[in-house]
Structure formats: structure tokens, C-alpha cells
Amino acid sequence: QVQLVESGGGLVQAGGSLRLSCAASGIAFTINYMGWYRQAPGKQREVVASITSGSRTNYVDSVKGRFTISRDHAKNTVYLQMNSLKPAATAVYYCNINRLGIGSVYWGQGPQVTVSS
């Protein structure tokens, strides 16, 4: 059974930093990519960043230059380093695994990130 265990959320002042981690277990298939999504109150869930098995990364425009996604392939762990945080980043952040040929069907529990002004 696939499990995604996230850590690193919390409360931070604007301009501060947080690092999210997501450790995946029970992986017995090919991962297409891993990613981070977020959902703010009253808004749709949006992709923040993703990283492929070949370490190619993509970011939503609003976080480029401030957020960095990375991955430890051996540990099936993905990280999101968030710097220069803004109040608009306040949301629940979800780790996701996109399984090759299946899709984005595995989700973490979603730690809360709150950025105060």
C-alpha cells in the first residue's frame, strides 16, 4: 500500500522560509513524476512544482525563483524549499505521485502552511 508522509508545514512570517518533505513508501511501480500542490480556502487545488524521474523541474509562475523542488530517488522522498514566502502562499500543501500510465492518484495528508503579514 502506498503511503505518503509529509512534514514541515507551519506558521512563518512573510519573507521567511519553510521546507516541506514527503516520504513515500510501498512504491512498487514506475514513478512518472512527483509534485507539490496547494489549496487555499475557497480556491481550487493548483500544482506548485513537479520533478520527473530525470530530475526535470517545473514551477507555477508565482513561485519561480523562490521555491525549489528536489528529490532523493533512493529514499523516494521529495522536498519543497520555500523561500521569501508571501501571505498568498497560505494553503494546505499536498504531496503527489504521478504513476506512469495511471496518473496522479497518490496524495499526502496535506500540511498547513500559513504565512503571516
Secondary structure, DSSP 8 states (H G I E B T S, - for coil): --EEEEE--EEEETT--EEEEEEEE---S-EEEEEEEEE-TTS--EEEEEEETT--EEE-GGGTTTEEEEEETTTTEEEEEE-S--GGG-EEEEEEEEETTTEEEEE----EEEEE-
